[in-house]
Amino acid sequence: MLQSLLDQASSCGCTYERDSFGNCKILPPQKTARWELQQVKDRWLLFVGGVPQANLYPEEAEAFLKRRCPRHLNREAV
């Protein structure tokens, strides 16, 4: 599931990085966007403006990315 989510993030232009514990952080493609997703064990913590907002299951994080990444949506519609 993790690799699938990271692949989806990459396909819509997001970048990701891993910390020393192996957890990932997904960053938006737009530099002005204020959100990021941080992996915490088997969940994803959504930060907006540096403030934690929601603790998401991987399926919810995937849905969030689909809504935020227009290139991914356009690719699915074809």
Backbone hydrogen bonds, N-H to C=O, Kabsch-Sander energy under -0.5 kcal/mol:
donor,donor_aa,acceptor,acceptor_aa,energy
5,L,1,M,-2.2
6,L,2,L,-2.4
7,D,3,Q,-2.6
8,Q,4,S,-2.2
9,A,5,L,-2.4
10,S,6,L,-2.4
11,S,7,D,-2.4
12,C,8,Q,-1.2
12,C,9,A,-0.5
13,G,10,S,-1.7
14,C,9,A,-2.3
15,T,27,L,-1.8
17,E,25,K,-1.7
19,D,23,N,-2.7
22,G,19,D,-1.8
25,K,17,E,-2.2
26,I,37,L,-3.1
27,L,15,T,-3.3
27,L,25,K,-0.5
33,A,30,Q,-1.0
36,E,47,F,-1.8
37,L,26,I,-2.2
38,Q,45,L,-2.5
39,Q,24,C,-3.5
40,V,43,R,-2.5
43,R,40,V,-1.8
44,W,56,L,-2.8
45,L,38,Q,-3.5
46,L,44,W,-0.6
46,L,54,A,-3.0
47,F,36,E,-3.1
47,F,45,L,-0.6
48,V,51,V,-2.4
49,G,34,R,-3.2
50,G,34,R,-0.6
51,V,48,V,-1.4
53,Q,46,L,-3.6
54,A,46,L,-1.1
56,L,44,W,-4.1
56,L,54,A,-0.6
60,E,57,Y,-0.6
61,A,57,Y,-2.3
62,E,58,P,-2.3
63,A,59,E,-2.0
64,F,60,E,-2.3
65,L,61,A,-2.3
66,K,62,E,-2.2
67,R,63,A,-1.7
68,R,64,F,-1.6
69,C,65,L,-1.8
72,H,69,C,-0.7
73,L,69,C,-1.5
74,N,70,P,-2.5
75,R,71,R,-1.9
76,E,72,H,-1.7
77,A,73,L,-1.6
78,V,74,N,-0.8
78,V,75,R,-0.5
